Amino acid sequence: MIIALVIWLIGEGTIKGAISFGLCLVALVLCMFVPTRAIAYYESSLESATQRFQSVTSVSASDGSTMAIETDGSLWAWGSYRYFLVGSRSFPVKIMDSVTAVSLGSSHFMVIKSDGSLWSWGSNSSGKLGDGTTVDRISPVKIMDSVVMVSAGTYNSYAIKSDNSLWAWGDNSCGQLGDGTKNASYSPIKIMDSVVSVSAGSRMYAMAIKEDDSLWGWGDNSYGALGDGTTEDKSIPVKIMDSVSMVSAGYHTIAIKTDGSLLEWGEDGIFEGRYYPVKLMDSAVSASAGNGYSMAIKTDGTLWNWGSPYTIFAQDKSDYAFPVIIMDSVAAVSAGSNYTIAIKTDGSLCAWGERSDGQLGDGLIREIPPPRFREVPVRITSSASQ
């Protein structure tokens, strides 16, 4: 029929029309072929990646980029940032070996290797890499030794050494280094002793737990993120409460007490500012504060979510102001900027939420215009059960 139509057009003397028709036909064929080819590339790329990337022990989600550590100590990365060692990727790509911990800031990356050495790369604005300069790095630079924990914020980094001393570096405009000044530091400076955990907030503040389970906070407090009942910035650590086993700082703060009760304060996406801790649930073992939303794991392995509706795949979006159950058998979770990565008890990895930068790791590429948000978890590792 197509040939007959072309012959008719030519017969009528409309050579120009025939050429136009031919071009349209070619365009139509390409439109049908390219998506199929893109889907095939997506499927093969994701399958190839997941065959190598199977069981995860740790994950860190940030502002459009994600990293995870496999059981063999290999570090994998995906998302959209020019500072990745392998460039931007929409599916997991191996970065390095012998890694025990990873923490992502908005544009810089911190890792601890098995020998206790701390390494960083990415944007170095305000000296947040800690190498004594403000020069951006596209490959890792060694910062210090004997590190057991690290937390990267937006413009700062914090590390705990094996002697439980806490060190900080980067921007200090809100007193977030905790040294009593507002002077930036391009190299690590010691803040306090007897610290077992630290979490860098997205709003230029930090929270730390000491050996006696006391919780301390300092830095930007404009939305009550420190939880001391005020909105005044603090340039030295102030004690917030006792009996705390876990803390997560984002735009707001989540703390879990030793009895399993979960408390939250600051700007959590529902309330503009809670200046004092508010109890939300019991039986919590882990939590992660995202950009306007929260994630928590209970003792029975269930994952709970509240805050931004884009991070919840429950059918009733009207209930996002209250915790809703997301899935079972979850071992760890990391809340990024409008997306979430969860590790299940079998070591498999699931992701959902915003996907515009490839941060979910599901392999989608530009030839397939995907919805901006994925409401149903996608499995990233080949052993995932969902």
C-alpha positions as CSV (number, residue, x, y, z in Angstrom):
1,M,0.0,0.0,0.0
2,I,2.9,2.3,0.8
3,I,4.5,1.6,-2.5
4,A,1.3,2.3,-4.3
5,L,0.9,5.6,-2.5
6,V,4.4,6.7,-3.4
7,I,3.8,5.7,-7.1
8,W,0.6,7.7,-7.0
9,L,2.4,10.7,-5.7
10,I,5.1,10.4,-8.3
11,G,2.5,9.9,-11.0
12,E,0.7,13.0,-10.0
13,G,3.9,14.9,-10.5
14,T,4.3,15.6,-6.8
15,I,7.9,14.6,-6.5
16,K,8.3,16.9,-3.5
17,G,5.4,15.3,-1.8
18,A,6.9,11.8,-2.4
19,I,10.2,12.9,-0.9
20,S,8.4,14.4,2.1
21,F,6.4,11.2,2.6
22,G,9.5,9.1,2.4
23,L,11.2,11.2,5.0
24,C,8.2,10.9,7.3
25,L,8.2,7.1,6.8
26,V,11.9,6.9,7.7
27,A,11.2,9.0,10.8
28,L,8.3,6.7,11.8
29,V,10.5,3.6,11.5
30,L,13.2,5.2,13.6
31,C,10.7,6.2,16.2
32,M,9.6,2.6,16.4
33,F,13.1,1.2,16.4
34,V,15.0,3.5,18.7
35,P,12.9,2.9,21.9
36,T,13.1,-0.9,21.3
37,R,16.9,-0.6,21.0
38,A,17.1,1.6,24.0
39,I,15.0,-0.8,26.1
40,A,17.2,-3.7,25.0
41,Y,20.3,-1.7,26.0
42,Y,18.7,-0.8,29.3
43,E,17.8,-4.5,30.1
44,S,21.2,-5.8,29.1
45,S,23.1,-3.1,31.0
46,L,21.1,-3.7,34.2
47,E,21.4,-7.5,33.9
48,S,25.2,-7.2,33.4
49,A,25.5,-4.8,36.3
50,T,23.4,-6.9,38.7
51,Q,25.2,-10.1,37.8
52,R,28.3,-8.5,39.5
53,F,26.5,-6.5,42.1
54,Q,24.5,-8.9,44.3
55,S,24.8,-8.6,48.1
56,V,25.1,-5.2,49.9
57,T,26.2,-4.4,53.4
58,S,26.0,-0.6,53.4
59,V,24.4,2.1,51.2
60,S,24.5,5.9,51.1
61,A,22.0,8.1,49.1
62,S,22.4,11.8,48.6
63,D,21.4,14.5,46.1
64,G,21.2,12.5,42.9
65,S,24.1,10.1,43.5
66,T,24.2,6.7,45.3
67,M,27.0,4.4,46.5
68,A,26.9,0.9,48.1
69,I,29.4,-1.5,49.5
70,E,29.2,-5.2,48.6
71,T,30.0,-8.0,51.0
72,D,33.4,-8.4,49.4
73,G,34.3,-4.7,50.2
74,S,33.9,-3.4,46.7
75,L,32.4,0.1,46.3
76,W,29.7,0.7,43.6
77,A,28.3,4.0,42.4
78,W,25.5,5.3,40.2
79,G,23.7,8.6,39.6
80,S,24.6,11.8,37.9
81,Y,27.7,13.6,39.0
82,R,30.8,14.7,37.2
83,Y,32.9,13.7,40.2
84,F,32.4,10.0,39.9
85,L,35.6,8.2,39.0
86,V,33.8,6.6,36.0
87,G,31.5,9.5,35.2
88,S,27.7,9.6,35.5
89,R,25.9,6.2,35.4
90,S,22.3,5.0,35.6
91,F,23.3,1.6,36.8
92,P,25.8,0.4,39.4
93,V,29.5,0.6,38.4
94,K,32.4,-0.6,40.5
95,I,34.6,2.2,41.9
96,M,37.2,0.6,44.2
97,D,37.9,-2.3,46.6
98,S,38.6,-2.7,50.3
99,V,36.0,-0.2,51.5
100,T,34.3,-0.5,54.9
101,A,32.2,2.7,55.1
102,V,30.9,5.4,52.7
103,S,29.1,8.7,53.1
104,L,27.9,11.0,50.4
105,G,27.5,14.8,50.7
106,S,25.6,16.8,48.1
107,S,28.7,16.9,45.8
108,H,31.6,15.1,47.6
109,F,32.3,11.6,48.7
110,M,34.0,10.1,51.7
111,V,35.1,6.5,52.1
112,I,36.9,4.5,54.8
113,K,39.1,1.7,53.6
114,S,39.8,-1.6,55.5
115,D,43.1,-0.2,56.9
116,G,41.2,2.7,58.6
117,S,42.4,5.3,56.1
118,L,39.9,8.0,55.0
119,W,39.7,9.1,51.4
120,S,37.6,11.8,49.7
121,W,36.9,13.3,46.3
122,G,34.5,15.6,44.5
123,S,33.7,19.2,45.0
124,N,36.0,20.9,47.4
125,S,34.2,24.1,48.1
126,S,35.0,25.5,51.5
127,G,37.6,22.8,51.9
128,K,35.1,20.1,52.6
129,L,37.4,17.3,51.3
130,G,39.8,18.0,54.1
131,D,43.0,17.9,52.1
132,G,44.1,21.4,53.0
133,T,43.0,23.0,49.7
134,T,39.8,24.0,47.9
135,V,40.8,22.2,44.7
136,D,38.1,19.8,43.3
137,R,39.3,16.2,43.0
138,I,38.1,13.6,40.5
139,S,40.1,10.9,42.1
140,P,40.4,10.0,45.8
141,V,42.9,11.8,48.1
142,K,43.9,10.4,51.5
143,I,42.8,12.6,54.4
144,M,43.8,10.7,57.6
145,D,44.3,7.3,59.3
146,S,42.6,5.4,62.1
147,V,39.1,6.4,61.1
148,V,36.1,4.3,62.2
149,M,33.2,6.5,61.1
150,V,32.6,9.3,58.6
151,S,29.7,11.6,57.7
152,A,29.6,14.0,54.8
153,G,27.2,17.0,54.8
154,T,26.5,19.7,52.2
155,Y,29.6,21.8,52.9
156,N,31.3,19.9,55.7
157,S,32.7,16.5,56.7
158,Y,33.0,14.8,60.1
159,A,35.1,11.8,61.1
160,I,35.5,9.7,64.3
161,K,38.9,8.2,64.9
162,S,39.6,4.9,66.7
163,D,40.3,6.8,70.0
164,N,36.7,8.2,69.7
165,S,37.9,11.7,69.0
166,L,35.6,13.7,66.6
167,W,37.1,15.8,63.8
168,A,35.5,18.3,61.4
169,W,36.4,20.4,58.4
170,G,34.9,22.6,55.7
171,D,32.5,25.6,55.9
172,N,31.8,27.1,59.3
173,S,29.4,30.0,58.5
174,C,26.9,28.7,61.0
175,G,29.3,27.3,63.5
176,Q,28.9,23.8,62.2
177,L,32.5,22.8,62.8
178,G,31.8,23.1,66.5
179,D,35.1,24.8,67.4
180,G,33.5,28.0,68.8
181,T,34.3,30.1,65.8
182,K,32.9,30.7,62.3
183,N,36.2,30.3,60.5
184,A,36.3,27.6,57.8
185,S,38.9,24.9,58.0
186,Y,40.4,23.1,55.0
187,S,42.0,20.4,57.2
188,P,40.5,18.3,60.0
189,I,40.3,20.0,63.4
190,K,39.5,18.1,66.6
191,I,36.1,19.0,68.1
192,M,35.5,16.7,71.1
193,D,36.3,13.3,72.7
194,S,34.4,10.2,73.7
195,V,32.2,10.3,70.5
196,V,30.8,7.0,69.1
197,S,28.5,8.3,66.3
198,V,28.1,11.5,64.2
199,S,25.6,12.6,61.5
200,A,26.1,15.7,59.3
201,G,22.9,17.6,58.5
202,S,21.9,19.1,55.2
203,R,21.4,22.5,56.8
204,M,24.9,23.0,58.0
205,Y,24.6,21.4,61.4
206,A,25.7,18.2,63.0
207,M,24.6,15.8,65.7
208,A,26.8,13.4,67.8
209,I,26.3,10.7,70.3
210,K,28.9,10.3,73.1
211,E,30.0,7.1,74.9
212,D,27.5,7.8,77.7
213,D,24.6,7.8,75.2
214,S,24.1,11.6,75.4
215,L,23.2,13.5,72.2
216,W,24.8,16.7,71.3
217,G,24.2,19.2,68.5
218,W,25.7,22.3,66.9
219,G,25.5,24.6,63.9
220,D,22.5,25.9,62.0
221,N,19.4,25.9,64.1
222,S,17.1,28.2,62.1
223,Y,14.4,25.6,61.9
224,G,15.0,24.0,65.3
225,A,17.1,21.2,63.9
226,L,19.2,21.0,67.0
227,G,16.2,20.3,69.2
228,D,17.2,22.6,72.1
229,G,14.0,24.6,72.0
230,T,15.5,27.6,70.2
231,T,16.3,28.8,66.7
232,E,19.7,30.2,67.6
233,D,22.8,28.8,65.9
234,K,25.4,27.1,68.2
235,S,29.1,27.2,67.5
236,I,30.0,24.7,70.2
237,P,28.2,21.4,70.9
238,V,25.2,21.6,73.2
239,K,23.7,18.7,75.0
240,I,20.1,17.8,73.8
241,M,19.2,14.6,75.7
242,D,20.3,11.3,77.2
243,S,19.9,7.7,76.4
244,V,20.2,7.9,72.6
245,S,21.4,5.0,70.5
246,M,21.1,6.3,67.0
247,V,20.8,9.7,65.2
248,S,20.2,10.9,61.7
249,A,20.5,14.5,60.6
250,G,19.1,15.8,57.3
251,Y,17.0,19.0,57.0
252,H,15.5,17.7,60.2
253,T,16.7,15.3,62.9
254,I,15.6,11.8,64.0
255,A,16.9,10.1,67.1
256,I,16.2,6.7,68.5
257,K,16.5,6.2,72.2
258,T,17.9,3.2,74.0
259,D,14.3,2.0,74.7
260,G,13.5,1.9,71.0
261,S,11.4,5.1,71.0
262,L,11.8,7.3,67.9
263,L,11.8,11.1,68.2
264,E,11.9,13.8,65.5
265,W,12.3,17.6,65.4
266,G,13.1,20.4,62.9
267,E,11.7,20.9,59.5
268,D,10.4,17.5,58.5
269,G,8.4,18.3,55.4
270,I,5.1,18.3,57.4
271,F,5.8,20.9,60.1
272,E,7.9,24.0,59.4
273,G,9.7,23.7,62.7
274,R,9.6,21.5,65.7
275,Y,11.9,23.0,68.3
276,Y,11.7,20.1,70.7
277,P,11.8,16.4,70.1
278,V,8.4,14.8,69.5
279,K,7.9,11.0,69.9
280,L,6.5,9.3,66.8
281,M,6.8,5.5,67.4
282,D,8.2,2.7,69.4
283,S,10.3,-0.4,68.6
284,A,12.6,1.5,66.2
285,V,16.2,0.2,65.5
286,S,17.3,2.5,62.6
287,A,16.2,5.6,60.8
288,S,17.3,8.0,58.0
289,A,16.3,11.7,57.6
290,G,15.8,12.6,53.9
291,N,14.8,15.9,52.2
292,G,11.4,16.5,53.8
293,Y,10.7,12.9,54.6
294,S,11.8,10.2,57.0
295,M,12.4,6.4,57.0
296,A,12.6,4.1,60.0
297,I,13.1,0.4,60.5
298,K,11.4,-1.4,63.4
299,T,12.6,-4.4,65.4
300,D,10.5,-6.7,63.3
301,G,12.3,-5.6,60.1
302,T,9.4,-3.5,58.7
303,L,10.2,-0.2,57.0
304,W,8.1,2.8,57.8
305,N,7.9,6.2,55.9
306,W,6.3,9.6,56.4
307,G,6.8,13.0,54.9
308,S,6.9,13.8,51.1
309,P,4.2,11.8,49.2
310,Y,6.7,11.1,46.4
311,T,8.6,8.8,48.7
312,I,5.6,6.7,49.7
313,F,4.1,4.1,47.5
314,A,1.1,3.4,49.7
315,Q,-2.2,3.9,47.9
316,D,-3.6,6.5,50.2
317,K,-1.3,9.6,49.7
318,S,-3.3,11.6,52.2
319,D,-1.7,9.7,55.1
320,Y,1.8,10.8,54.4
321,A,1.9,13.0,57.6
322,F,1.8,9.8,59.6
323,P,4.1,6.7,59.4
324,V,3.0,4.1,56.9
325,I,4.5,0.7,56.4
326,I,6.4,0.2,53.2
327,M,7.9,-3.3,53.2
328,D,9.1,-6.2,55.3
329,S,12.5,-7.7,55.9
330,V,14.6,-4.6,55.7
331,A,18.1,-4.4,57.3
332,A,19.1,-0.9,56.4
333,V,17.8,2.2,54.7
334,S,19.2,5.5,53.3
335,A,17.0,8.5,52.4
336,G,18.3,10.8,49.8
337,S,16.8,13.9,48.1
338,N,13.3,12.6,47.2
339,Y,14.4,9.0,46.7
340,T,15.2,6.0,49.0
341,I,17.5,3.0,48.9
342,A,16.8,0.0,51.1
343,I,18.9,-3.1,51.9
344,K,16.8,-6.2,52.6
345,T,17.8,-8.9,55.1
346,D,19.1,-11.1,52.3
347,G,21.5,-8.4,51.1
348,S,19.4,-7.4,48.1
349,L,18.9,-3.7,47.2
350,C,15.7,-1.9,46.3
351,A,15.1,1.7,45.2
352,W,12.2,4.1,44.6
353,G,11.4,7.8,44.4
354,E,12.9,10.5,42.1
355,R,14.8,9.0,39.2
356,S,15.8,12.0,37.1
357,D,19.6,11.7,37.6
358,G,19.8,7.9,37.4
359,Q,20.1,7.8,41.2
360,L,17.9,4.7,41.5
361,G,20.4,2.6,39.5
362,D,17.7,1.0,37.4
363,G,19.6,1.5,34.1
364,L,17.2,3.9,32.4
365,I,18.9,6.1,29.8
366,R,17.9,9.2,27.8
367,E,16.2,7.3,25.0
368,I,13.5,6.2,27.3
369,P,11.8,9.2,28.9
370,P,10.8,7.7,32.3
371,P,8.3,9.1,34.8
372,R,10.1,11.5,37.2
373,F,9.2,9.3,40.1
374,R,9.1,5.6,40.6
375,E,6.4,4.8,43.2
376,V,7.1,1.0,43.3
377,P,10.5,-0.3,44.4
378,V,12.8,-1.5,41.7
379,R,15.4,-4.2,42.4
380,I,19.0,-3.2,41.8
381,T,20.7,-6.4,42.8
382,S,20.1,-9.7,41.1
383,S,19.3,-11.4,44.4
384,A,16.5,-9.0,45.2
385,S,13.2,-10.7,46.1
386,Q,11.0,-7.7,45.1
